[in-house]
Amino acid sequence: MSKRYHVRWAAAARVDLQRILSFIAADSPGNALNILKKIRRKTTALYTMPDRGRIVPELKDQGIHLYREIMVNPWRILYRITDTTVFVVSVIDSRRNVEDILLDRLVT
């Protein structure tokens, strides 16, 4: 039987998601709801096999291998894994300068 993890959202990741959904809902509440469902489904699935996400390339280039990501295009959902928990730490629009955002949030 495979190990099961708890999936937890950091406050910053919840704020990221709220901002994304609010922006989309201004034009299309239905689309915002669909995106929320996709993101929740993808992150909830991390309770098994959280290693399925790739190591964040921009951080890997800096020697940081602690964070992984999964995609719900165009958003990158970043998380880290502990013994029993997957912490979702950020939801970032991949069309923005992701490297600067990540280094500012996760390294400093």
N, C-alpha and C positions, 0 to 999 in steps of 0.2 A: 504494500500500500504506500502511495506517495505521501510525502509530507504536505501538510496543509498550513497555510499562512493566513494571518489576519491582514486585511487591507485597510489602511488608515490614511486619511487625507490630512496633510499639514494645512494650517490656517492659510498660508500663502497660496497653496494650490486651490483651496476653496475660493479664495478671492479671485484668482486667475479665471477659474471656471465661471464665476458669477459675472465677471466683466465681459467675457466672451459671449455668454448667453444673453446678457442684457443688450449688448450691441446688436446681435443677430435678431433678437426679439423685437427690436424697434421697427424692423422691416417685416419680419415674418415669425410670429410666435410659434407657429407649427414647426418651422424649420429649426428653431432653437430647441424645441422639445425633442425633435428627432436627433439632433446632435448630442443633447444631454443623454439620451438613451444609448447612443453608440459609445460615448465616452464611459458611461457607467458600466455598460456590458463588458467593454474591453478591460477596464481596470478591475472589475470584480473577478474576472477570469484569472487574474494574477494570483489568486489564492492557491492555485496549483501551478507549478512550473514557472515561477516568476523569472527564472533565468532565460526565458524565451526572448525577452527584450534585448536589444543590442546595447553594448556599452556606448555611452554618449561620445560620439567621435571627437567633438571639440574639446571635451575634458580628457579623453584618452590621450590626445595629442599633448596635453599638459602633464601626463603621468597620473591622472586621476581615474581610477577604475571602479569607484564606489557606486556610480550612478548608471542606471540603465534607462532605456526609453522604449515606448511603444508609440505607434502612430495611429491617429485618427485624422487623416488629412484634412486640413493643412496643419493640424496641431500635433505637437510633440508632448507626450506625457512622460515626465521624468519621475523616477522613483529610485529608492534604495532598499536593499534587502537586509534585514537582521535575522537573527535565529528563527523567530516566529512571526515576524511582521514585515509587510511590504508597506513602506511609507511613500505615498504619492507626494512629491515635493513641489511640483510645478507643472503648469500647462502653458505651453508657449506656442505662439503662432510662428510656424517655420518660415514665413515670408519676411519676418523681421530679422535683425542682426542677432542671431541666436547666440553666437559666441560671446558677445559682450554681455548679454543678459545673463547667461549661465555663469560666467566668471564673476560677475557682480553679485549674484544671488548665492552661489554655492561655495565660492572660494573665499570671499572676504568676510 
